[in-house]
Amino acid sequence: MGRSLEVPSAPALRWQRQAARPQPFARHDDAHAVPLRSGPRVLLVDDEIDVVEALESGLRNHCRVHATSRAAEAMQWIEDQPPFDAVVSDSEMPHVTGPELLVAVRERDEATARILLTGSPNVTALGEAVNRARVHRFLLKPYPVADLASAIREVIHEAAPHKARATVWRQYGVSPRECEVLERLVHGERARQAAEALYVSEHTVRGHIKALLRKFGVRSQADLVLAARRAEARD
């Protein structure tokens, strides 16, 4: 898809947490932070409630923010609500880690942009985030809210072409994982290359290809790629 993985160094400007407020996510009296009624939907998850409140306040004039300090609630939203345009998650949380949550996001809708926040570049956690969750960006804490807003805009922009293609292909009943495989095939990869890129077996990829052939009503992989491109062009 041409996405780049970016692991920025800690920014020079340090983000200062705001004091916790008694009614989380309910304050709307800031003239410079009027909640948007349109624009990208962003899910923000961090187990530290003061962090969530500060970020929600800082981001609400950039996007429609759905914020929570409870990973279980976030998982329920991911399951029940329409796909978000972006999900921003802290890495270390009780019960559910950030990479685990972003894996669920990816399985729900691979086109959703994913950002992981981390206080330290833990190699194991970052490896899981790359290999399983396929995060689009890492941000090292602490950071200015403006940096996060900019990262959200960038990853949503980068994910837009894939989101458009996935929307078209799903008219054929294609699943999120099949969209990932088809995306690889359209970009010229063979089954083995797609398997390596998606960290699954070649047998699994070939199973998805077989399902895609049936859904697009074609007999060969070449015809499948052509049909997928034609469907996208018609839309």
Buried (B, 14 or more C-beta within 10 A) or exposed (E): BEBEEEBEEEBEEEBEEBEEBEEBBEBEEEEEBEEBEEEBBBBBBBBEBBBBBBBBBBBBBBBBBBBBBBBEEBBEBBEEEEBBBBBBBBBBBEEBBBBBBBBBBBBBBBBBBBBBBBEEEEEEBBEBBBEBBBBBBBBBBBBBBBBBBEBBBBBBEBBEBBBEBBEBBBEBEBBBBBBBBBBBBBEEBEBEBBBBBBEBEBEBBBBBBEBBBEBBEBEEBEEBBBBBEEBBEEE
